[in-house]
């Protein structure tokens, strides 16, 4: 598209109540403006000038992480907790998450969840048993472990016909994540933990307890490997079942075990074709130890976090293309905010977990949009988006990957999209996966576009970059 047509498009969108897909071919998938070519990361990378130029170097990323950790209230500095926490502190953090549901909930069969069932789950939280002083117990996750809003595996949903978004699911811990346990459920099967990015309930047998100095020494240990693929698995081993085919997600940093003689087998197998990882394990008493596990060298890992470049942002995002949407990292996947945070985590950037916290984090470079911002101003901001920028609407986030004919395109983990067809009718396409779409035609509801519902743009790049 030439400059005149780009300007004409911008002017047209500025007065239109919504954008249509008129300028975009509708693929058989129903997604406008996306062909097989746009599903290849190389398509987007080759369109970028200086695609491999470093956006933020390691020092800048470290400073960004420190700023987020210090300023963002959703992040938790568990390295520097007091030796005891007050009843009100612990009770408050649990009640902020675990409280009586305010709306009806449905089970996997579409039946209303009885109030007696919910009352029993709340009673299992044992909030009446929080002592006057709580001594935090330091530990680590030993496997990919769901973080739950309530001490229960019961899956509940806001609608009888929606069994994807489990309202008790919050997030997920990854192997080696440090944490502190501050409370135990009445039945002893659940522990309320505070991790650097989230506080919630986790299965008691998914964590192991140890000395905080040893835990953080392991977190900081070098050398290490960073998972750069969507997910990798340790080598199968009957000798160490808890470490056999252990799932490691993108961005997970795992120290190498350098104590093993290279000519000696690890878990019954030669180690020279693999990386020997040092991973946390739990004994029958819940005590933390570290044991070796092998990870094949041909899996997607790196000796350090990837450089933060626009090309790497695109390549890493596309590693998840087609992955099933997983609310709170369920279904061995991730949701929209988990998707963007895992992509940036592979380059060393540590972001808040949830969309609302990401969108308004005082530690991130963001622009907030309110009802006072005009349609024209929002369109101008959308047309100025750069690769890697994050666009937030209520409950959702999208990552910018480039432009075609002046229109910004995004990749996002999304349940579905709506847009106006050439005849003006609203069309809905169910996606439920990490997908590529244009931004401007997307509709939030019958009358409002995504752009007009935009709440924030977050930029993981120097603030001075236009």
C-alpha positions in Angstrom: 0.0 0.0 0.0 1.4 3.4 -0.9 1.6 6.3 1.4 -1.6 7.9 0.0 -3.6 4.7 0.5 -2.2 4.3 4.0 -3.3 7.8 4.9 -6.7 7.2 3.3 -7.1 4.0 5.4 -6.2 5.8 8.6 -8.6 8.7 7.8 -11.4 6.2 7.0 -10.9 4.3 10.2 -10.9 7.5 12.1 -14.5 8.3 11.4 -15.9 4.8 11.0 -17.7 3.4 14.1 -15.8 0.1 13.4 -13.3 -1.3 10.9 -14.5 -3.9 8.5 -12.6 -6.7 6.7 -13.3 -5.0 3.3 -9.6 -4.7 2.4 -8.8 -8.2 3.6 -9.4 -11.5 1.9 -11.3 -13.9 4.1 -9.4 -17.2 4.3 -11.2 -20.6 4.4 -10.4 -20.5 8.1 -12.6 -17.5 8.4 -9.7 -15.4 9.7 -9.4 -12.2 7.5 -6.1 -11.3 5.9 -4.2 -14.4 7.0 -3.0 -17.0 4.5 -0.5 -19.8 4.9 2.4 -17.3 4.3 1.5 -15.3 7.3 1.7 -18.4 9.5 5.4 -18.6 9.0 7.6 -16.5 11.3 10.1 -15.9 8.4 7.3 -13.9 6.6 7.3 -11.3 9.4 11.0 -11.4 10.2 12.1 -10.6 6.7 9.9 -7.5 6.6 11.8 -5.9 9.5 14.7 -3.6 9.1 17.5 -4.5 11.5 15.5 -7.5 12.7 18.3 -8.8 14.8 19.3 -5.5 16.5 19.2 -5.8 20.3 16.2 -3.9 21.7 17.3 -4.2 25.3 20.6 -5.5 26.4 21.1 -7.7 29.5 21.8 -4.7 31.8 18.7 -2.9 30.6 16.6 -6.1 31.1 18.0 -6.6 34.6 17.1 -3.0 35.5 13.6 -3.5 34.0 13.1 -6.7 36.1 14.3 -4.9 39.2 11.9 -2.0 38.6 9.0 -4.4 38.1 9.9 -6.4 41.2 10.2 -3.3 43.3 7.2 -1.3 42.0 4.6 -3.8 41.0 2.2 -4.8 43.8 1.4 -8.1 42.1 5.0 -9.3 42.4 6.4 -10.8 45.7 9.9 -10.4 47.0 10.1 -13.7 48.8 13.9 -13.4 49.2 13.6 -10.7 51.8 10.5 -11.8 53.9 10.4 -11.3 57.6 11.0 -14.4 59.6 7.4 -14.3 60.8 4.3 -12.9 59.2 1.3 -11.6 61.1 -2.1 -13.3 61.0 -3.6 -10.3 59.3 -1.0 -10.4 56.5 -1.5 -14.1 55.7 -5.3 -14.0 56.2 -5.5 -11.0 53.9 -3.5 -12.5 51.0 -5.6 -15.7 51.2 -8.9 -13.9 51.5 -8.1 -11.7 48.5 -8.2 -14.8 46.4 -10.3 -17.4 48.3 -13.7 -15.9 49.0 -17.3 -16.9 48.5 -18.2 -16.9 44.8 -20.5 -14.0 44.0 -22.1 -15.7 40.9 -23.5 -19.1 40.0 -20.9 -21.7 39.0 -21.4 -24.9 36.9 -19.6 -28.2 36.9 -18.2 -30.1 33.9 -21.6 -31.6 33.2 -23.2 -28.1 33.1 -25.0 -28.6 36.4 -25.0 -25.8 39.1 -22.4 -26.4 41.8 -24.4 -26.8 45.1 -23.8 -24.2 47.8 -23.0 -27.0 50.2 -20.1 -28.0 47.9 -18.7 -24.5 47.8 -19.1 -24.1 51.5 -17.1 -27.3 52.1 -14.3 -26.0 49.9 -14.2 -22.7 51.7 -14.2 -24.5 55.0 -11.2 -26.6 53.8 -9.2 -23.4 53.5 -9.2 -23.3 57.3 -8.9 -19.6 57.6 -10.0 -19.8 61.2 -6.8 -21.8 61.8 -4.3 -19.1 60.7 -2.2 -18.4 63.8 -1.3 -15.1 65.2 2.2 -15.4 63.8 3.1 -17.4 60.7 6.6 -18.7 60.0 7.0 -19.0 56.2 8.4 -22.3 55.0 10.7 -22.0 52.0 10.3 -24.5 49.2 10.4 -25.2 45.5 8.0 -26.6 42.9 9.2 -30.1 41.8 7.0 -30.3 38.7 4.6 -28.2 36.6 2.0 -27.5 39.3 -1.4 -25.8 39.0 -2.0 -22.8 41.2 -5.6 -22.8 42.4 -7.9 -20.1 43.8 -9.4 -22.6 46.2 -8.0 -25.8 47.9 -9.9 -28.1 45.5 -9.4 -29.8 42.1 -13.1 -29.2 41.3 -13.4 -27.5 37.9 -16.0 -24.9 37.8 -17.3 -22.6 35.1 -19.3 -19.4 34.7 -21.5 -20.8 32.1 -23.1 -24.2 31.7 -21.9 -24.6 28.1 -18.3 -23.4 28.7 -15.9 -26.0 30.1 -12.7 -24.4 29.1 -12.2 -21.6 31.6 -12.0 -23.1 35.0 -12.7 -20.3 37.5 -10.8 -22.0 40.2 -7.6 -22.2 38.1 -5.2 -19.2 38.5 -1.8 -20.0 37.2 1.0 -22.6 37.3 4.3 -23.1 38.9 7.3 -24.5 37.0 9.9 -27.0 38.2 12.4 -25.1 40.3 10.2 -22.1 41.0 11.0 -20.8 44.6 8.1 -20.1 47.0 7.1 -19.8 50.6 4.3 -21.8 52.1 2.2 -19.8 54.6 -0.9 -22.0 55.3 -2.2 -25.5 55.0 -5.7 -26.6 54.2 -7.7 -28.5 56.8 -7.3 -31.8 55.0 -3.6 -31.3 54.6 -3.6 -31.9 50.8 -3.2 -28.2 49.9 -0.7 -25.5 50.8 -1.2 -21.7 50.2 2.1 -20.5 48.7 3.5 -17.1 47.7 5.8 -17.3 44.6 7.5 -14.3 42.9 4.6 -13.8 40.5 1.6 -15.3 42.2 0.0 -16.4 45.5 -2.5 -19.3 45.5 -3.2 -22.9 46.5 -1.0 -25.8 45.3 -1.1 -29.5 45.9 1.1 -30.2 48.9 3.0 -33.0 47.2 4.0 -30.7 44.3 6.5 -28.8 46.5 9.5 -29.7 48.6 10.8 -27.7 51.6 14.4 -26.7 52.2 16.9 -24.1 53.5 16.3 -20.7 51.8 20.0 -20.2 51.2 20.2 -23.5 49.3 17.0 -22.7 47.4 18.2 -19.4 46.1 21.7 -20.7 45.5 20.1 -23.2 43.1 17.9 -20.5 41.5 21.1 -18.4 40.8 23.4 -21.3 40.0 25.6 -21.2 36.9 26.0 -22.7 34.3 22.4 -23.3 33.3 20.2 -23.9 30.3 17.2 -21.8 29.3 14.3 -23.6 27.6 13.7 -21.8 24.3 11.2 -24.2 22.8 7.5 -24.2 23.6 8.1 -27.1 25.9 10.8 -29.8 26.3 10.9 -33.0 28.3 13.7 -34.7 30.2 14.8 -38.1 29.0 12.7 -41.1 30.1 14.3 -42.9 33.0 12.9 -45.8 35.1 15.7 -45.2 37.6 14.3 -41.8 38.6 10.6 -41.8 37.8 9.9 -38.3 39.2 12.4 -36.8 36.8 11.4 -39.0 33.8 9.9 -37.0 30.9 9.5 -34.0 33.2 7.9 -31.1 31.3 9.9 -27.8 31.1 8.2 -24.8 29.6 9.6 -21.9 27.6 11.7 -19.6 29.7 12.5 -22.1 32.4 16.0 -21.7 33.7 17.6 -24.9 35.0 21.1 -25.2 36.4 23.5 -27.8 35.1 24.9 -30.5 37.4 28.6 -30.1 37.0 29.6 -32.6 39.7 29.1 -35.7 37.6 32.1 -37.3 35.9 31.4 -37.1 32.1 32.3 -40.7 31.5 29.8 -42.0 34.1 26.1 -42.7 33.3 23.3 -40.6 34.8 20.2 -42.6 35.7 21.4 -45.5 33.7 22.3 -43.7 30.5 25.4 -42.0 29.0 25.3 -38.2 29.5 27.6 -37.1 26.7 24.7 -36.7 24.3 22.6 -34.7 26.8 22.7 -31.9 29.2 22.9 -33.0 32.8 20.4 -30.9 34.7 20.1 -30.3 38.4 16.4 -30.6 39.4 14.5 -30.4 42.7 12.9 -33.5 44.1 10.8 -34.3 47.1 11.2 -37.2 49.5 8.4 -38.8 51.5 8.8 -36.3 54.3 8.6 -33.4 51.8 12.2 -32.5 52.1 14.0 -30.8 49.2 17.0 -32.3 47.4 18.6 -32.0 44.0 19.2 -34.8 41.6 20.5 -35.1 38.0 18.3 -35.6 35.0 19.2 -35.7 31.3 17.9 -33.4 28.6 18.8 -34.2 25.1 21.1 -31.7 23.5 18.9 -31.6 20.4 16.0 -30.1 22.3 15.4 -26.3 22.1 17.5 -24.8 24.9 20.2 -22.2 25.1 23.1 -21.4 27.5 21.5 -18.1 28.4 18.4 -16.1 27.8 18.0 -15.2 24.1 18.9 -11.7 23.0 15.8 -9.4 23.1 15.4 -8.6 19.4 12.3 -8.1 17.2 13.2 -11.2 15.3 13.4 -13.3 18.4 10.1 -11.9 19.7 8.5 -13.2 16.5 10.2 -16.5 16.4 9.5 -17.3 20.1 5.8 -16.3 19.8 5.4 -18.5 16.7 6.7 -21.5 18.6 3.3 -21.6 20.3 1.3 -21.1 17.1 -1.7 -23.5 17.2 -1.3 -24.4 20.8 -4.7 -24.9 22.5 -5.8 -22.1 24.7 -5.3 -23.0 28.4 -6.7 -20.7 31.0 -4.2 -20.3 33.8 -1.7 -22.5 32.0 -4.2 -25.4 32.0 -4.3 -28.1 29.3 -0.4 -28.1 29.4 -0.7 -24.8 27.6 -1.2 -21.1 28.6 -3.6 -18.3 28.3 -3.2 -14.9 26.6 -1.1 -13.3 29.4 0.8 -16.5 30.1 1.6 -16.6 26.4 3.2 -13.2 26.2 5.0 -13.5 29.5 6.5 -16.9 28.5 7.7 -15.4 25.2 9.4 -12.5 27.0 10.6 -14.8 29.8 12.7 -16.7 27.2 14.6 -13.4 26.7 15.0 -12.8 30.4 12.1 -10.4 31.0 10.0 -11.2 34.1 6.5 -9.8 33.7 3.4 -9.9 36.1 1.2 -12.9 35.5 -2.2 -11.5 34.7 -3.4 -9.1 32.0 -4.7 -6.5 34.4 -1.4 -6.4 36.3 0.6 -6.4 33.1 -1.4 -3.6 31.5 -1.0 -1.1 34.4 2.3 -2.3 35.9 4.1 0.7 37.3 7.4 -1.1 36.5 6.6 -1.3 32.7 6.6 1.4 30.0 2.9 1.7 29.3 0.3 4.1 27.9 -3.1 3.9 29.6 -6.3 4.6 27.6 -9.6 5.7 29.2 -13.0 6.9 28.0 -11.5 10.3 27.5 -9.3 9.1 24.6 -10.9 9.6 21.2 -11.3 7.1 18.4 -8.8 9.1 16.4 -6.2 9.0 19.1 -6.6 5.3 19.5 -6.3 4.6 15.8 -3.2 6.8 15.6 -1.7 4.7 18.5 -2.6 1.5 16.7 -1.0 2.6 13.5 2.2 3.4 15.4 2.6 0.0 17.1 5.9 -1.8 16.8 6.8 -5.4 16.8 6.7 -6.8 20.4 4.3 -4.2 21.7 1.5 -5.6 23.8 -2.0 -4.3 23.3 -4.5 -4.8 26.1 -8.3 -4.8 26.1 -10.4 -5.9 29.1 -9.4 -9.5 29.9 -7.1 -9.9 26.9 -3.6 -9.1 25.5 -2.2 -9.3 22.0 1.4 -9.1 20.7 2.2 -7.0 17.6 4.2 -8.9 14.9 4.2 -6.4 12.1 2.1 -4.7 9.4 0.7 -5.6 6.0 -0.4 -2.7 3.8 -0.2 -0.5 6.8 -2.5 -2.6 9.0 -1.1 -3.9 12.3 -1.2 -7.7 12.8 -1.0 -9.5 16.2 -0.4 -13.0 17.5 -2.5 -13.9 20.6 -3.8 -16.8 22.5 -7.5 -16.2 21.9 -10.8 -18.1 22.3 -12.3 -16.5 19.1 -12.7 -13.3 17.1 -15.5 -11.2 15.7 -15.3 -8.8 12.8 -17.6 -7.1 10.3 -17.8 -8.8 6.9 -18.0 -6.9 3.7 -21.8 -6.8 4.0 -21.5 -5.3 7.5 -22.8 -8.3 9.4 -20.9 -9.4 12.5 -19.1 -12.7 12.0 -17.7 -14.9 14.9 -14.9 -17.4 14.4 -13.9 -19.8 17.2 -10.2 -20.2 17.4 -9.3 -21.3 21.0 -5.6 -21.3 20.1 -2.5 -19.1 19.6 -3.5 -17.4 16.3 -2.4 -14.7 13.9 -5.0 -12.0 13.1 -5.2 -8.4 12.0 -6.0 -6.0 14.8 -8.1 -3.2 13.3 -11.2 -5.3 12.2 -11.5 -7.1 15.5 -14.8 -6.3 17.4 -15.1 -6.5 21.2 -18.9 -6.6 20.9 -21.7 -5.7 18.6 -20.8 -2.0 18.5 -17.3 -1.6 19.8 -14.0 -2.5 18.2 -10.9 -3.9 20.0 -9.1 -0.6 19.4 -12.0 1.4 21.0 -11.8 -0.9 24.0 -8.0 -0.7 24.3 -7.0 -0.1 27.9 -3.2 0.0 27.6 -0.2 -0.5 25.3 2.9 -1.9 27.0 6.3 -1.6 25.3 9.2 -3.8 26.3 11.7 -1.5 24.7 13.5 1.8 25.5 10.9 4.4 26.4 12.4 6.9 24.0 11.8 4.5 21.0 8.8 5.9 18.9 
